[in-house]
Every structure is written in structure tokens, then in C-alpha cells.
Amino acid sequence: MTNEIEARRHFLRNAAASIGIVLSAPAIATIIASCEQDETGPTKTGKTFTVDITTHPELATVGGITSTVITGLNADNPVFISRVSTSACAVFSVVCTHQGCFVELPFQPGQNCFCPCHGSQFSPIDGSVKVQPSSGSATNLPTFASSFDATTNILTITG
């Protein structure tokens, strides 16, 4: 009788553990998926946006970079505008491709843009990945086509 009771207890413990694993599997899958790379970029609308770069003193010199929101561009998330030459600017999203955190401006000139969530680093010139995150991987920040008229200081961005 004692062996039969022990065998029944052992069976019930194993059955309960199996049921627990089966019931928690979707939650575990969701947690794991949330740590995976998100490579979805902003939806391109084809709309054009203009920016007078004289309203951004950071862009007065080559190598300057700023973060700004341009309504209707990048799902209303901020973008980086980087002055790459006297006649050109680059525009790219601040949304990290690893897990969607907002990437920060470089702390000092010559440094990379930095993601505070997992340590990814991106070029302040074109948004390319320079240092992968502490876990997982990131891709280059999504870019937007742009043209710059140095005589009027107007940057035209295509979203």
C-alpha cells in the first residue's frame, strides 16, 4: 500500500510539473521573443519635409549633430540630423534597431551615438553600427533620403 501511495504521489507531481511547463510555454516564448532583434524600420511615406538648419546651431559646422522631432517623419519619433559636409547632411532614426530604445547624441564631438539600454553604439555620420549591444545584435539605424541647399540652408528630407 505504501509503494502504491508513493507511486501515485510521484505520478501526480510529474503530471503537475508537466502541466505547468505546458501552460507557461507561451509566456516563456513571449519573453524570449521580446529580447530578439527588431529590424522593422519606419514606414516610408514618400512625403517631403523641410528643415532650416540655421534653427539648429549644432549644425553650423561640419561634424555637428542634433536630435529633433519632425512631425510626420519617423512615426513622430526623433531623428538625428548630422552635418557631414558643407553641402550635405544625413538623416537617420534615433530608434535603436536592437530593442527600440532611443539612441542618445554623442557625449563629446568625435564619439559615437549611444544606446542607453544595452550599450549599442552608432556612427554620428550615417547611423551605422559601430558597437553591438551587450546581448543580441543591432543593424544600422534607418536612414532617410535628404538633399541640402547650402545657399538657403534648407534641408529637404523624404520620409
NORSUL-V947577 format. One record per residue. N is the residue number from 1. RES is the residue in one letter. OMEGA is omega as a letter, one per 20 degrees, with the letter a starting at -180 (999 if undefined). Layout:
<<N RES OMEGA> <N RES OMEGA>>
//
This chain:
<<1 M a> <2 T r> <3 N r> <4 E r> <5 I r> <6 E r> <7 A r> <8 R r> <9 R r> <10 H r> <11 F a> <12 L r> <13 R r> <14 N r> <15 A r> <16 A r> <17 A r> <18 S r> <19 I r> <20 G r> <21 I a> <22 V a> <23 L a> <24 S a> <25 A r> <26 P r> <27 A r> <28 I r> <29 A r> <30 T r> <31 I r> <32 I a> <33 A a> <34 S r> <35 C a> <36 E r> <37 Q r> <38 D a> <39 E r> <40 T a> <41 G r> <42 P r> <43 T r> <44 K a> <45 T a> <46 G r> <47 K r> <48 T a> <49 F r> <50 T r> <51 V r> <52 D a> <53 I r> <54 T r> <55 T r> <56 H a> <57 P r> <58 E a> <59 L a> <60 A a> <61 T r> <62 V a> <63 G r> <64 G r> <65 I r> <66 T r> <67 S a> <68 T r> <69 V r> <70 I a> <71 T r> <72 G r> <73 L r> <74 N a> <75 A a> <76 D r> <77 N a> <78 P r> <79 V r> <80 F r> <81 I a> <82 S r> <83 R a> <84 V r> <85 S r> <86 T a> <87 S a> <88 A r> <89 C r> <90 A a> <91 V r> <92 F a> <93 S r> <94 V a> <95 V a> <96 C a> <97 T r> <98 H a> <99 Q r> <100 G r> <101 C r> <102 F r> <103 V a> <104 E r> <105 L r> <106 P r> <107 F a> <108 Q r> <109 P r> <110 G r> <111 Q r> <112 N r> <113 C a> <114 F r> <115 C a> <116 P a> <117 C a> <118 H r> <119 G r> <120 S r> <121 Q a> <122 F r> <123 S r> <124 P a> <125 I a> <126 D r> <127 G r> <128 S a> <129 V r> <130 K r> <131 V r> <132 Q r> <133 P a> <134 S r> <135 S a> <136 G r> <137 S r> <138 A r> <139 T r> <140 N r> <141 L r> <142 P a> <143 T r> <144 F r> <145 A r> <146 S r> <147 S a> <148 F r> <149 D a> <150 A a> <151 T r> <152 T a> <153 N r> <154 I r> <155 L r> <156 T a> <157 I r> <158 T a> <159 G 999>>
//
